[in-house]
């Protein structure tokens, strides 16, 4: 069960691969990056649907997100 925001984020990552917070915000036509993190990215991370590209540094300015790889 995912929110419409998380579903939108998952579709965006399916289409474009790895994206950073700013790229996600631009593609969703949103201005507030904090809102993007709280409503889109954090719930998807908590549900294990996406993952960091730099897991050791979650707050890195170079951080991007991708769909979680199936293992």
PQR file of N, CA, C, O and H, with PARSE charges and radii, in Angstrom:
ATOM      1  N   UNK A   1       0.856  -1.189   0.000 -0.4000 1.5000
ATOM      2  CA  UNK A   1       0.000   0.000   0.000 -0.0000 2.0000
ATOM      3  C   UNK A   1       0.894   1.241   0.000  0.5500 1.7000
ATOM      4  O   UNK A   1       1.574   1.514   0.989 -0.5500 1.4000
ATOM      5  N   UNK A   2       0.895   1.985  -1.089 -0.4000 1.5000
ATOM      6  CA  UNK A   2       1.725   3.186  -1.164 -0.0000 2.0000
ATOM      7  C   UNK A   2       0.848   4.406  -1.423  0.5500 1.7000
ATOM      8  O   UNK A   2      -0.233   4.306  -2.004 -0.5500 1.4000
ATOM      9  H   UNK A   2       0.343   1.763  -1.892  0.4000 1.0000
ATOM     10  N   UNK A   3       1.343   5.562  -0.977 -0.4000 1.5000
ATOM     11  CA  UNK A   3       0.621   6.807  -1.206 -0.0000 2.0000
ATOM     12  C   UNK A   3       0.750   7.211  -2.675  0.5500 1.7000
ATOM     13  O   UNK A   3       1.640   6.728  -3.374 -0.5500 1.4000
ATOM     14  H   UNK A   3       2.221   5.643  -0.506  0.4000 1.0000
ATOM     15  N   UNK A   4      -0.129   8.089  -3.143 -0.4000 1.5000
ATOM     16  CA  UNK A   4       0.009   8.570  -4.532 -0.0000 2.0000
ATOM     17  C   UNK A   4       1.363   9.235  -4.786  0.5500 1.7000
ATOM     18  O   UNK A   4       1.912   9.131  -5.882 -0.5500 1.4000
ATOM     19  H   UNK A   4      -0.853   8.481  -2.575  0.4000 1.0000
ATOM     20  N   UNK A   5       1.900   9.920  -3.767 -0.4000 1.5000
ATOM     21  CA  UNK A   5       3.200  10.580  -3.928 -0.0000 2.0000
ATOM     22  C   UNK A   5       4.308   9.546  -4.135  0.5500 1.7000
ATOM     23  O   UNK A   5       5.162   9.708  -5.007 -0.5500 1.4000
ATOM     24  H   UNK A   5       1.453  10.004  -2.876  0.4000 1.0000
ATOM     25  N   UNK A   6       4.288   8.486  -3.330 -0.4000 1.5000
ATOM     26  CA  UNK A   6       5.314   7.446  -3.457 -0.0000 2.0000
ATOM     27  C   UNK A   6       5.177   6.745  -4.808  0.5500 1.7000
ATOM     28  O   UNK A   6       6.181   6.456  -5.459 -0.5500 1.4000
ATOM     29  H   UNK A   6       3.595   8.355  -2.621  0.4000 1.0000
ATOM     30  N   UNK A   7       3.957   6.473  -5.228 -0.4000 1.5000
ATOM     31  CA  UNK A   7       3.737   5.844  -6.532 -0.0000 2.0000
ATOM     32  C   UNK A   7       4.286   6.726  -7.654  0.5500 1.7000
ATOM     33  O   UNK A   7       4.877   6.224  -8.611 -0.5500 1.4000
ATOM     34  H   UNK A   7       3.142   6.707  -4.699  0.4000 1.0000
ATOM     35  N   UNK A   8       4.091   8.025  -7.535 -0.4000 1.5000
ATOM     36  CA  UNK A   8       4.600   8.975  -8.533 -0.0000 2.0000
ATOM     37  C   UNK A   8       6.130   8.971  -8.550  0.5500 1.7000
ATOM     38  O   UNK A   8       6.743   9.013  -9.616 -0.5500 1.4000
ATOM     39  H   UNK A   8       3.611   8.433  -6.759  0.4000 1.0000
ATOM     40  N   UNK A   9       6.739   8.921  -7.367 -0.4000 1.5000
ATOM     41  CA  UNK A   9       8.193   8.866  -7.278 -0.0000 2.0000
ATOM     42  C   UNK A   9       8.730   7.573  -7.897  0.5500 1.7000
ATOM     43  O   UNK A   9       9.714   7.602  -8.636 -0.5500 1.4000
ATOM     44  H   UNK A   9       6.241   8.888  -6.501  0.4000 1.0000
ATOM     45  N   UNK A  10       8.097   6.456  -7.603 -0.4000 1.5000
ATOM     46  CA  UNK A  10       8.543   5.177  -8.156 -0.0000 2.0000
ATOM     47  C   UNK A  10       8.484   5.177  -9.679  0.5500 1.7000
ATOM     48  O   UNK A  10       9.392   4.673 -10.340 -0.5500 1.4000
ATOM     49  H   UNK A  10       7.297   6.432  -7.002  0.4000 1.0000
ATOM     50  N   UNK A  11       7.433   5.732 -10.225 -0.4000 1.5000
ATOM     51  CA  UNK A  11       7.305   5.801 -11.688 -0.0000 2.0000
ATOM     52  C   UNK A  11       8.397   6.705 -12.283  0.5500 1.7000
ATOM     53  O   UNK A  11       8.972   6.393 -13.326 -0.5500 1.4000
ATOM     54  H   UNK A  11       6.695   6.142  -9.688  0.4000 1.0000
ATOM     55  N   UNK A  12       8.669   7.817 -11.611 -0.4000 1.5000
ATOM     56  CA  UNK A  12       9.713   8.733 -12.062 -0.0000 2.0000
ATOM     57  C   UNK A  12      11.073   8.022 -12.084  0.5500 1.7000
ATOM     58  O   UNK A  12      11.832   8.165 -13.043 -0.5500 1.4000
ATOM     59  H   UNK A  12       8.202   8.071 -10.764  0.4000 1.0000
ATOM     60  N   UNK A  13      11.377   7.263 -11.035 -0.4000 1.5000
ATOM     61  CA  UNK A  13      12.654   6.549 -10.981 -0.0000 2.0000
ATOM     62  C   UNK A  13      12.696   5.414 -11.994  0.5500 1.7000
ATOM     63  O   UNK A  13      13.766   5.100 -12.515 -0.5500 1.4000
ATOM     64  H   UNK A  13      10.760   7.147 -10.256  0.4000 1.0000
ATOM     65  N   UNK A  14      11.562   4.793 -12.286 -0.4000 1.5000
ATOM     66  CA  UNK A  14      11.519   3.763 -13.329 -0.0000 2.0000
ATOM     67  C   UNK A  14      11.897   4.358 -14.683  0.5500 1.7000
ATOM     68  O   UNK A  14      12.611   3.737 -15.471 -0.5500 1.4000
ATOM     69  H   UNK A  14      10.693   5.047 -11.863  0.4000 1.0000
ATOM     70  N   UNK A  15      11.409   5.567 -14.940 -0.4000 1.5000
ATOM     71  CA  UNK A  15      11.652   6.209 -16.233 -0.0000 2.0000
ATOM     72  C   UNK A  15      13.055   6.772 -16.362  0.5500 1.7000
ATOM     73  O   UNK A  15      13.655   6.703 -17.435 -0.5500 1.4000
ATOM     74  H   UNK A  15      10.829   6.071 -14.301  0.4000 1.0000
ATOM     75  N   UNK A  16      13.589   7.333 -15.271 -0.4000 1.5000
ATOM     76  CA  UNK A  16      14.834   8.107 -15.367 -0.0000 2.0000
ATOM     77  C   UNK A  16      16.026   7.509 -14.632  0.5500 1.7000
ATOM     78  O   UNK A  16      17.133   8.035 -14.744 -0.5500 1.4000
ATOM     79  H   UNK A  16      13.102   7.389 -14.399  0.4000 1.0000
ATOM     80  N   UNK A  17      15.835   6.434 -13.889 -0.4000 1.5000
ATOM     81  CA  UNK A  17      16.956   5.856 -13.147 -0.0000 2.0000
ATOM     82  C   UNK A  17      17.247   6.639 -11.888  0.5500 1.7000
ATOM     83  O   UNK A  17      16.326   7.037 -11.175 -0.5500 1.4000
ATOM     84  H   UNK A  17      14.936   6.007 -13.798  0.4000 1.0000
ATOM     85  N   UNK A  18      18.517   6.866 -11.606 -0.4000 1.5000
ATOM     86  CA  UNK A  18      18.927   7.563 -10.391 -0.0000 2.0000
ATOM     87  C   UNK A  18      18.662   9.057 -10.498  0.5500 1.7000
ATOM     88  O   UNK A  18      18.985   9.689 -11.504 -0.5500 1.4000
ATOM     89  H   UNK A  18      19.265   6.542 -12.186  0.4000 1.0000
ATOM     90  N   UNK A  19      18.064   9.617  -9.437 -0.4000 1.5000
ATOM     91  CA  UNK A  19      17.793  11.055  -9.389 -0.0000 2.0000
ATOM     92  C   UNK A  19      18.068  11.588  -7.992  0.5500 1.7000
ATOM     93  O   UNK A  19      17.870  10.890  -6.998 -0.5500 1.4000
ATOM     94  H   UNK A  19      17.802   9.104  -8.619  0.4000 1.0000
ATOM     95  N   UNK A  20      18.531  12.843  -7.928 -0.4000 1.5000
ATOM     96  CA  UNK A  20      18.712  13.530  -6.654 -0.0000 2.0000
ATOM     97  C   UNK A  20      17.433  14.260  -6.264  0.5500 1.7000
ATOM     98  O   UNK A  20      16.486  14.342  -7.046 -0.5500 1.4000
ATOM     99  H   UNK A  20      18.692  13.410  -8.736  0.4000 1.0000
ATOM    100  N   UNK A  21      17.422  14.783  -5.056 -0.4000 1.5000
ATOM    101  CA  UNK A  21      16.235  15.478  -4.549 -0.0000 2.0000
ATOM    102  C   UNK A  21      15.838  16.647  -5.451  0.5500 1.7000
ATOM    103  O   UNK A  21      14.657  16.821  -5.753 -0.5500 1.4000
ATOM    104  H   UNK A  21      18.191  14.716  -4.421  0.4000 1.0000
ATOM    105  N   UNK A  22      16.800  17.437  -5.877 -0.4000 1.5000
ATOM    106  CA  UNK A  22      16.495  18.593  -6.732 -0.0000 2.0000
ATOM    107  C   UNK A  22      15.914  18.150  -8.075  0.5500 1.7000
ATOM    108  O   UNK A  22      14.962  18.755  -8.569 -0.5500 1.4000
ATOM    109  H   UNK A  22      17.759  17.296  -5.632  0.4000 1.0000
ATOM    110  N   UNK A  23      16.479  17.108  -8.661 -0.4000 1.5000
ATOM    111  CA  UNK A  23      15.954  16.587  -9.931 -0.0000 2.0000
ATOM    112  C   UNK A  23      14.522  16.080  -9.771  0.5500 1.7000
ATOM    113  O   UNK A  23      13.666  16.314 -10.624 -0.5500 1.4000
ATOM    114  H   UNK A  23      17.252  16.617  -8.260  0.4000 1.0000
ATOM    115  N   UNK A  24      14.282  15.386  -8.668 -0.4000 1.5000
ATOM    116  CA  UNK A  24      12.933  14.876  -8.399 -0.0000 2.0000
ATOM    117  C   UNK A  24      11.959  16.036  -8.274  0.5500 1.7000
ATOM    118  O   UNK A  24      10.880  16.017  -8.867 -0.5500 1.4000
ATOM    119  H   UNK A  24      14.977  15.196  -7.975  0.4000 1.0000
ATOM    120  N   UNK A  25      12.342  17.046  -7.502 -0.4000 1.5000
ATOM    121  CA  UNK A  25      11.476  18.216  -7.307 -0.0000 2.0000
ATOM    122  C   UNK A  25      11.173  18.899  -8.639  0.5500 1.7000
ATOM    123  O   UNK A  25      10.026  19.259  -8.903 -0.5500 1.4000
ATOM    124  H   UNK A  25      13.219  17.062  -7.021  0.4000 1.0000
ATOM    125  N   UNK A  26      12.190  19.079  -9.475 -0.4000 1.5000
ATOM    126  CA  UNK A  26      11.988  19.731 -10.776 -0.0000 2.0000
ATOM    127  C   UNK A  26      11.047  18.932 -11.667  0.5500 1.7000
ATOM    128  O   UNK A  26      10.145  19.490 -12.293 -0.5500 1.4000
ATOM    129  H   UNK A  26      13.121  18.786  -9.261  0.4000 1.0000
ATOM    130  N   UNK A  27      11.263  17.620 -11.720 -0.4000 1.5000
ATOM    131  CA  UNK A  27      10.446  16.773 -12.597 -0.0000 2.0000
ATOM    132  C   UNK A  27       9.004  16.661 -12.120  0.5500 1.7000
ATOM    133  O   UNK A  27       8.097  16.430 -12.920 -0.5500 1.4000
ATOM    134  H   UNK A  27      11.996  17.166 -11.212  0.4000 1.0000
ATOM    135  N   UNK A  28       8.791  16.825 -10.808 -0.4000 1.5000
ATOM    136  CA  UNK A  28       7.432  16.805 -10.267 -0.0000 2.0000
ATOM    137  C   UNK A  28       6.835  18.210 -10.205  0.5500 1.7000
ATOM    138  O   UNK A  28       5.703  18.395  -9.758 -0.5500 1.4000
ATOM    139  H   UNK A  28       9.528  17.012 -10.158  0.4000 1.0000
ATOM    140  N   UNK A  29       7.605  19.188 -10.655 -0.4000 1.5000
ATOM    141  CA  UNK A  29       7.191  20.592 -10.652 -0.0000 2.0000
ATOM    142  C   UNK A  29       6.863  21.073  -9.230  0.5500 1.7000
ATOM    143  O   UNK A  29       5.862  21.750  -8.997 -0.5500 1.4000
ATOM    144  H   UNK A  29       8.524  19.038 -11.018  0.4000 1.0000
ATOM    145  N   UNK A  30       7.733  20.703  -8.298 -0.4000 1.5000
ATOM    146  CA  UNK A  30       7.595  21.125  -6.905 -0.0000 2.0000
ATOM    147  C   UNK A  30       8.760  22.031  -6.544  0.5500 1.7000
ATOM    148  O   UNK A  30       9.874  21.838  -7.031 -0.5500 1.4000
ATOM    149  H   UNK A  30       8.547  20.153  -8.487  0.4000 1.0000
ATOM    150  N   UNK A  31       8.509  23.017  -5.693 -0.4000 1.5000
ATOM    151  CA  UNK A  31       9.549  23.972  -5.339 -0.0000 2.0000
ATOM    152  C   UNK A  31      10.222  23.643  -4.004  0.5500 1.7000
ATOM    153  O   UNK A  31      11.397  23.958  -3.813 -0.5500 1.4000
ATOM    154  H   UNK A  31       7.604  23.174  -5.298  0.4000 1.0000
ATOM    155  N   UNK A  32       9.500  23.018  -3.091 -0.4000 1.5000
ATOM    156  CA  UNK A  32      10.003  22.791  -1.744 -0.0000 2.0000
ATOM    157  C   UNK A  32      10.678  21.425  -1.634  0.5500 1.7000
ATOM    158  O   UNK A  32      10.013  20.390  -1.613 -0.5500 1.4000
ATOM    159  H   UNK A  32       8.546  22.762  -3.247  0.4000 1.0000
ATOM    160  N   UNK A  33      12.018  21.442  -1.562 -0.4000 1.5000
ATOM    161  CA  UNK A  33      12.763  20.180  -1.502 -0.0000 2.0000
ATOM    162  C   UNK A  33      12.507  19.431  -0.195  0.5500 1.7000
ATOM    163  O   UNK A  33      12.538  18.201  -0.171 -0.5500 1.4000
ATOM    164  H   UNK A  33      12.558  22.283  -1.579  0.4000 1.0000
ATOM    165  N   UNK A  34      12.253  20.167   0.895 -0.4000 1.5000
ATOM    166  CA  UNK A  34      11.961  19.511   2.172 -0.0000 2.0000
ATOM    167  C   UNK A  34      10.664  18.700   2.061  0.5500 1.7000
ATOM    168  O   UNK A  34      10.573  17.588   2.582 -0.5500 1.4000
ATOM    169  H   UNK A  34      12.228  21.166   0.875  0.4000 1.0000
ATOM    170  N   UNK A  35       9.673  19.264   1.383 -0.4000 1.5000
ATOM    171  CA  UNK A  35       8.412  18.546   1.166 -0.0000 2.0000
ATOM    172  C   UNK A  35       8.640  17.293   0.321  0.5500 1.7000
ATOM    173  O   UNK A  35       8.036  16.252   0.579 -0.5500 1.4000
ATOM    174  H   UNK A  35       9.747  20.167   0.960  0.4000 1.0000
ATOM    175  N   UNK A  36       9.497  17.389  -0.671 -0.4000 1.5000
ATOM    176  CA  UNK A  36       9.812  16.231  -1.518 -0.0000 2.0000
ATOM    177  C   UNK A  36      10.400  15.118  -0.659  0.5500 1.7000
ATOM    178  O   UNK A  36      10.046  13.950  -0.820 -0.5500 1.4000
ATOM    179  H   UNK A  36       9.988  18.235  -0.881  0.4000 1.0000
ATOM    180  N   UNK A  37      11.297  15.483   0.252 -0.4000 1.5000
ATOM    181  CA  UNK A  37      11.901  14.467   1.121 -0.0000 2.0000
ATOM    182  C   UNK A  37      10.874  13.858   2.076  0.5500 1.7000
ATOM    183  O   UNK A  37      10.841  12.640   2.251 -0.5500 1.4000
ATOM    184  H   UNK A  37      11.585  16.432   0.383  0.4000 1.0000
ATOM    185  N   UNK A  38      10.036  14.695   2.694 -0.4000 1.5000
ATOM    186  CA  UNK A  38       9.106  14.167   3.705 -0.0000 2.0000
ATOM    187  C   UNK A  38       7.920  13.421   3.100  0.5500 1.7000
ATOM    188  O   UNK A  38       7.461  12.436   3.679 -0.5500 1.4000
ATOM    189  H   UNK A  38      10.064  15.685   2.551  0.4000 1.0000
ATOM    190  N   UNK A  39       7.419  13.860   1.965 -0.4000 1.5000
ATOM    191  CA  UNK A  39       6.214  13.249   1.392 -0.0000 2.0000
ATOM    192  C   UNK A  39       6.514  12.167   0.356  0.5500 1.7000
ATOM    193  O   UNK A  39       5.687  11.284   0.130 -0.5500 1.4000
ATOM    194  H   UNK A  39       7.792  14.660   1.495  0.4000 1.0000
ATOM    195  N   UNK A  40       7.670  12.228  -0.264 -0.4000 1.5000
ATOM    196  CA  UNK A  40       7.980  11.302  -1.353 -0.0000 2.0000
ATOM    197  C   UNK A  40       9.131  10.349  -0.989  0.5500 1.7000
ATOM    198  O   UNK A  40       8.959   9.130  -0.983 -0.5500 1.4000
ATOM    199  H   UNK A  40       8.341  12.947  -0.080  0.4000 1.0000
ATOM    200  N   UNK A  41      10.291  10.917  -0.689 -0.4000 1.5000
ATOM    201  CA  UNK A  41      11.504  10.106  -0.520 -0.0000 2.0000
ATOM    202  C   UNK A  41      11.502   9.301   0.777  0.5500 1.7000
ATOM    203  O   UNK A  41      11.710   8.088   0.748 -0.5500 1.4000
ATOM    204  H   UNK A  41      10.430  11.907  -0.694  0.4000 1.0000
ATOM    205  N   UNK A  42      11.269   9.959   1.913 -0.4000 1.5000
ATOM    206  CA  UNK A  42      11.343   9.244   3.195 -0.0000 2.0000
ATOM    207  C   UNK A  42      10.363   8.079   3.290  0.5500 1.7000
ATOM    208  O   UNK A  42      10.761   6.998   3.724 -0.5500 1.4000
ATOM    209  H   UNK A  42      11.100  10.945   1.936  0.4000 1.0000
ATOM    210  N   UNK A  43       9.084   8.253   2.900 -0.4000 1.5000
ATOM    211  CA  UNK A  43       8.184   7.095   2.963 -0.0000 2.0000
ATOM    212  C   UNK A  43       8.636   5.933   2.064  0.5500 1.7000
ATOM    213  O   UNK A  43       8.500   4.767   2.433 -0.5500 1.4000
ATOM    214  H   UNK A  43       8.760   9.131   2.548  0.4000 1.0000
ATOM    215  N   UNK A  44       9.168   6.262   0.892 -0.4000 1.5000
ATOM    216  CA  UNK A  44       9.641   5.208  -0.019 -0.0000 2.0000
ATOM    217  C   UNK A  44      10.862   4.491   0.555  0.5500 1.7000
ATOM    218  O   UNK A  44      11.002   3.278   0.403 -0.5500 1.4000
ATOM    219  H   UNK A  44       9.279   7.210   0.592  0.4000 1.0000
ATOM    220  N   UNK A  45      11.746   5.247   1.215 -0.4000 1.5000
ATOM    221  CA  UNK A  45      12.904   4.631   1.865 -0.0000 2.0000
ATOM    222  C   UNK A  45      12.458   3.726   3.006  0.5500 1.7000
ATOM    223  O   UNK A  45      12.948   2.606   3.149 -0.5500 1.4000
ATOM    224  H   UNK A  45      11.633   6.233   1.337  0.4000 1.0000
ATOM    225  N   UNK A  46      11.518   4.223   3.824 -0.4000 1.5000
ATOM    226  CA  UNK A  46      11.033   3.451   4.977 -0.0000 2.0000
ATOM    227  C   UNK A  46      10.361   2.151   4.543  0.5500 1.7000
ATOM    228  O   UNK A  46      10.442   1.145   5.248 -0.5500 1.4000
ATOM    229  H   UNK A  46      11.120   5.134   3.708  0.4000 1.0000
ATOM    230  N   UNK A  47       9.704   2.167   3.396 -0.4000 1.5000
ATOM    231  CA  UNK A  47       9.031   0.966   2.902 -0.0000 2.0000
ATOM    232  C   UNK A  47       9.984   0.051   2.132  0.5500 1.7000
ATOM    233  O   UNK A  47       9.592  -1.027   1.687 -0.5500 1.4000
ATOM    234  H   UNK A  47       9.638   2.984   2.823  0.4000 1.0000
ATOM    235  N   UNK A  48      11.229   0.484   1.978 -0.4000 1.5000
ATOM    236  CA  UNK A  48      12.211  -0.347   1.287 -0.0000 2.0000
ATOM    237  C   UNK A  48      12.020  -0.402  -0.219  0.5500 1.7000
ATOM    238  O   UNK A  48      12.449  -1.358  -0.865 -0.5500 1.4000
ATOM    239  H   UNK A  48      11.547   1.361   2.340  0.4000 1.0000
ATOM    240  N   UNK A  49      11.376   0.619  -0.786 -0.4000 1.5000
ATOM    241  CA  UNK A  49      11.106   0.635  -2.224 -0.0000 2.0000
ATOM    242  C   UNK A  49      12.225   1.284  -3.028  0.5500 1.7000
ATOM    243  O   UNK A  49      12.439   0.958  -4.196 -0.5500 1.4000
ATOM    244  H   UNK A  49      11.028   1.396  -0.262  0.4000 1.0000
ATOM    245  N   UNK A  50      12.937   2.208  -2.383 -0.4000 1.5000
ATOM    246  CA  UNK A  50      14.067   2.867  -3.035 -0.0000 2.0000
ATOM    247  C   UNK A  50      15.267   2.768  -2.099  0.5500 1.7000
ATOM    248  O   UNK A  50      15.138   2.409  -0.929 -0.5500 1.4000
ATOM    249  H   UNK A  50      12.764   2.473  -1.434  0.4000 1.0000
ATOM    250  N   UNK A  51      16.443   3.098  -2.648 -0.4000 1.5000
ATOM    251  CA  UNK A  51      17.656   3.069  -1.836 -0.0000 2.0000
ATOM    252  C   UNK A  51      18.558   4.234  -2.210  0.5500 1.7000
ATOM    253  O   UNK A  51      18.415   4.839  -3.272 -0.5500 1.4000
ATOM    254  H   UNK A  51      16.548   3.390  -3.599  0.4000 1.0000
ATOM    255  N   UNK A  52      19.497   4.535  -1.305 -0.4000 1.5000
ATOM    256  CA  UNK A  52      20.492   5.568  -1.557 -0.0000 2.0000
ATOM    257  C   UNK A  52      21.523   5.052  -2.557  0.5500 1.7000
ATOM    258  O   UNK A  52      21.790   3.852  -2.617 -0.5500 1.4000
ATOM    259  H   UNK A  52      19.613   4.044  -0.441  0.4000 1.0000
ATOM    260  N   UNK A  53      22.101   5.966  -3.342 -0.4000 1.5000
ATOM    261  CA  UNK A  53      23.224   5.574  -4.182 -0.0000 2.0000
ATOM    262  C   UNK A  53      24.520   5.655  -3.387  0.5500 1.7000
ATOM    263  O   UNK A  53      25.512   5.026  -3.754 -0.5500 1.4000
ATOM    264  H   UNK A  53      21.884   6.941  -3.292  0.4000 1.0000
ATOM    265  N   UNK A  54      24.521   6.425  -2.297 -0.4000 1.5000
ATOM    266  CA  UNK A  54      25.681   6.528  -1.401 -0.0000 2.0000
ATOM    267  C   UNK A  54      25.187   6.183   0.003  0.5500 1.7000
ATOM    268  O   UNK A  54      24.960   7.086   0.809 -0.5500 1.4000
ATOM    269  H   UNK A  54      23.715   6.936  -1.998  0.4000 1.0000
ATOM    270  N   UNK A  55      25.016   4.902   0.310 -0.4000 1.5000
ATOM    271  CA  UNK A  55      24.413   4.511   1.584 -0.0000 2.0000
ATOM    272  C   UNK A  55      25.187   4.968   2.820  0.5500 1.7000
ATOM    273  O   UNK A  55      24.593   5.188   3.876 -0.5500 1.4000
ATOM    274  H   UNK A  55      25.201   4.169  -0.345  0.4000 1.0000
ATOM    275  N   UNK A  56      26.507   5.111   2.697 -0.4000 1.5000
ATOM    276  CA  UNK A  56      27.320   5.518   3.849 -0.0000 2.0000
ATOM    277  C   UNK A  56      27.137   6.990   4.216  0.5500 1.7000
ATOM    278  O   UNK A  56      27.474   7.398   5.327 -0.5500 1.4000
ATOM    279  H   UNK A  56      26.990   4.933   1.839  0.4000 1.0000
ATOM    280  N   UNK A  57      26.603   7.788   3.286 -0.4000 1.5000
ATOM    281  CA  UNK A  57      26.448   9.227   3.518 -0.0000 2.0000
ATOM    282  C   UNK A  57      25.053   9.681   3.104  0.5500 1.7000
ATOM    283  O   UNK A  57      24.895  10.307   2.055 -0.5500 1.4000
ATOM    284  H   UNK A  57      26.329   7.455   2.383  0.4000 1.0000
ATOM    285  N   UNK A  58      24.033   9.372   3.919 -0.4000 1.5000
ATOM    286  CA  UNK A  58      22.658   9.707   3.523 -0.0000 2.0000
ATOM    287  C   UNK A  58      22.405  11.197   3.320  0.5500 1.7000
ATOM    288  O   UNK A  58      21.499  11.566   2.573 -0.5500 1.4000
ATOM    289  H   UNK A  58      24.161   8.864   4.771  0.4000 1.0000
ATOM    290  N   UNK A  59      23.186  12.062   3.967 -0.4000 1.5000
ATOM    291  CA  UNK A  59      22.935  13.495   3.815 -0.0000 2.0000
ATOM    292  C   UNK A  59      23.912  14.176   2.852  0.5500 1.7000
ATOM    293  O   UNK A  59      23.994  15.404   2.824 -0.5500 1.4000
ATOM    294  H   UNK A  59      23.923  11.763   4.573  0.4000 1.0000
ATOM    295  N   UNK A  60      24.643  13.401   2.073 -0.4000 1.5000
ATOM    296  CA  UNK A  60      25.576  13.966   1.098 -0.0000 2.0000
ATOM    297  C   UNK A  60      24.836  14.810   0.064  0.5500 1.7000
ATOM    298  O   UNK A  60      23.727  14.475  -0.353 -0.5500 1.4000
ATOM    299  H   UNK A  60      24.577  12.404   2.096  0.4000 1.0000
ATOM    300  N   UNK A  61      25.466  15.907  -0.342 -0.4000 1.5000
ATOM    301  CA  UNK A  61      24.846  16.746  -1.372 -0.0000 2.0000
ATOM    302  C   UNK A  61      24.825  16.035  -2.718  0.5500 1.7000
ATOM    303  O   UNK A  61      24.084  16.429  -3.618 -0.5500 1.4000
ATOM    304  H   UNK A  61      26.366  16.180  -0.004  0.4000 1.0000
ATOM    305  N   UNK A  62      25.627  15.001  -2.858 -0.4000 1.5000
ATOM    306  CA  UNK A  62      25.679  14.230  -4.094 -0.0000 2.0000
ATOM    307  C   UNK A  62      24.735  13.022  -4.072  0.5500 1.7000
ATOM    308  O   UNK A  62      24.687  12.239  -5.021 -0.5500 1.4000
ATOM    309  H   UNK A  62      26.230  14.681  -2.126  0.4000 1.0000
ATOM    310  N   UNK A  63      23.986  12.886  -2.969 -0.4000 1.5000
ATOM    311  CA  UNK A  63      23.094  11.730  -2.802 -0.0000 2.0000
ATOM    312  C   UNK A  63      22.037  11.676  -3.886  0.5500 1.7000
ATOM    313  O   UNK A  63      21.441  12.689  -4.252 -0.5500 1.4000
ATOM    314  H   UNK A  63      24.025  13.521  -2.198  0.4000 1.0000
ATOM    315  N   UNK A  64      21.819  10.484  -4.385 -0.4000 1.5000
ATOM    316  CA  UNK A  64      20.732  10.233  -5.331 -0.0000 2.0000
ATOM    317  C   UNK A  64      19.975   9.016  -4.843  0.5500 1.7000
ATOM    318  O   UNK A  64      20.401   8.324  -3.918 -0.5500 1.4000
ATOM    319  H   UNK A  64      22.302   9.661  -4.087  0.4000 1.0000
ATOM    320  N   UNK A  65      18.858   8.771  -5.473 -0.4000 1.5000
ATOM    321  CA  UNK A  65      17.994   7.654  -5.083 -0.0000 2.0000
ATOM    322  C   UNK A  65      17.701   6.812  -6.325  0.5500 1.7000
ATOM    323  O   UNK A  65      17.641   7.325  -7.442 -0.5500 1.4000
ATOM    324  H   UNK A  65      18.512   9.333  -6.224  0.4000 1.0000
ATOM    325  N   UNK A  66      17.521   5.528  -6.107 -0.4000 1.5000
ATOM    326  CA  UNK A  66      17.193   4.611  -7.194 -0.0000 2.0000
ATOM    327  C   UNK A  66      16.221   3.570  -6.652  0.5500 1.7000
ATOM    328  O   UNK A  66      16.076   3.399  -5.442 -0.5500 1.4000
ATOM    329  H   UNK A  66      17.569   5.111  -5.199  0.4000 1.0000
ATOM    330  N   UNK A  67      15.565   2.884  -7.571 -0.4000 1.5000
ATOM    331  CA  UNK A  67      14.685   1.794  -7.169 -0.0000 2.0000
ATOM    332  C   UNK A  67      15.537   0.732  -6.478  0.5500 1.7000
ATOM    333  O   UNK A  67      16.670   0.470  -6.880 -0.5500 1.4000
ATOM    334  H   UNK A  67      15.682   3.023  -8.554  0.4000 1.0000
ATOM    335  N   UNK A  68      14.987   0.142  -5.460 -0.4000 1.5000
ATOM    336  CA  UNK A  68      15.723  -0.895  -4.727 -0.0000 2.0000
ATOM    337  C   UNK A  68      15.956  -2.089  -5.639  0.5500 1.7000
ATOM    338  O   UNK A  68      15.036  -2.572  -6.299 -0.5500 1.4000
ATOM    339  H   UNK A  68      14.066   0.356  -5.134  0.4000 1.0000
ATOM    340  N   UNK A  69      17.187  -2.553  -5.668 -0.4000 1.5000
ATOM    341  CA  UNK A  69      17.498  -3.702  -6.528 -0.0000 2.0000
ATOM    342  C   UNK A  69      16.953  -4.964  -5.876  0.5500 1.7000
ATOM    343  O   UNK A  69      17.061  -5.149  -4.664 -0.5500 1.4000
ATOM    344  H   UNK A  69      17.934  -2.160  -5.132  0.4000 1.0000
ATOM    345  N   UNK A  70      16.368  -5.823  -6.693 -0.4000 1.5000
ATOM    346  CA  UNK A  70      15.809  -7.073  -6.182 -0.0000 2.0000
ATOM    347  C   UNK A  70      16.950  -8.053  -5.978  0.5500 1.7000
ATOM    348  O   UNK A  70      17.807  -8.220  -6.846 -0.5500 1.4000
ATOM    349  H   UNK A  70      16.279  -5.673  -7.678  0.4000 1.0000
ATOM    350  N   UNK A  71      16.950  -8.705  -4.804 -0.4000 1.5000
ATOM    351  CA  UNK A  71      18.049  -9.620  -4.506 -0.0000 2.0000
ATOM    352  C   UNK A  71      17.602 -11.043  -4.464  0.5500 1.7000
ATOM    353  O   UNK A  71      18.413 -11.937  -4.224 -0.5500 1.4000
ATOM    354  H   UNK A  71      16.254  -8.569  -4.100  0.4000 1.0000
TER
END
